Amino acid sequence: MTVQIISNSSLVIFDEAHKIKNLLQNTDVDATRAYYAKLITDTCDRVLFATATPCDRPYDILYLKRAGLFQGDDDFETKMGSLGIEYVQPKKNSDGQIVRKGKWSISKQDDDEVRAIINFRMAQLFAFIVRRGCMIRREIQYTNLTAKFVDVIVPESVRGELQAITDSLTKMDSNGRMKIEKLKQMQRHLEHMEAYKIEETIEIAKREVREGRSVIIFTNYVDEGDEPRAEDESVKLGTVRILKNRLAKLFGDDAVGVLVSANPGYEDYRRLENVDDFQTGKRRILIGTITSGGTGVNLDDTTGNALRTVIIMTAPLSFINVMQGIGRVVRANSASRSRVYFLFAKTDNPIIKNRSIAIESWLKRLIGYKFQHLKSSCGR
């Protein structure tokens, strides 16, 4: 990140301003981006923060506080409290060492009704900021998008595989207590489930392409290496290459392009060539991750005769990233209705109520509610 301090007469514009939020999720220490953003804004006369996705989770609002959109700490605490969100102070041991960082917490986090109320109140908070003249709000609505949620049935035995992952991430802390790296656990569980979604992804892609649509597939697991050597079975193929190989057999090598690779020789110009080929219709399928294809490229239908379908195999934990990915296809000037498929896993347990997988079920509820709020047509 390059930072240049400018004169007081300067105007600074932060595009994608949500990226400068405090990534550490607490009020005690600024993350690098937040630190430099504050450094820049303190030396400038005028600053514009521009973002189509102002916040995802309640503590994302912290970056707005640092931008000076609240009167002060007390005012900010009051506003957060009105949302049903409180700051849990850091926990210290007898030696005064912090054993748990401070964080913003929602009461009854598993209560869908409470979450719905909080999301509504967050919308009211942004209306308050707009009235103060600190923000211009452009309402995002996906009225030209159909969102479909697809259940992928996996064997009940997958629970044992997920538990093994959890066990590998469980460590003893300095106080002799067993502690799980929660975020890493969720990410690893999602990565593990992606392999079970490959067949369904291919079936959806086949159906959509044969219907005349172009398809963008967002995966999570990138290859560990380039083409594996026969004598080296330790090199594991990721979802990107598996899909590339299988879809190329169905539609031809020229029809399928990729946006990402673990191969350090894969340069940006090749990625952009694939995007250009996709936009001109030479390639019918693009495969990438939300990171590689979720920002900086336009993949939408600008003519009205190149309908788009997005398949998200593994939804990101942040809804901001979900919106960034879909935003490549659903643009203000998109000329046709787009589709997005979200794939969620559940087991084949004979007892229906026992089929859900925690992280998959949680993401499905979260994304479903958000898309209804954005006036997208949602279906199962």
Secondary structure, 3 states (H helix, E strand, C coil): CCCCCCCCCCEEEEECHHHHCCCCCCCCCCCHHHHHHHHHHHCCCEEEEECCCCCCCHHHHHHHHHCCCCCCHHHHHHHHHHCCEEEECCEECCCCCEEECCEEEECCCCCHHHHHHHHHHHHHHHHHHHHCCCCCCCCCCCCCEEEEEEEEEECCCHHHHHHHHHHHCEEECCCCCEEECHHHHHHHHHHHHHHHHHHHHHHHHHHHHHCCCEEEEEECCCCCCCCCCCCCCCCCCCHHHHHHHHHHHHHCHHHEEECCCCCCCCCHHHHHHHHHHHHHCCCCEEEEEHHHHCCCCCCCCCCCCCCEEEEECCCCCCHHHHHHHHCCCCCCCCCCCEEEEEEEEEECCCCHHHCECHHHHHHHHHHHHHHHHCCCEEEC
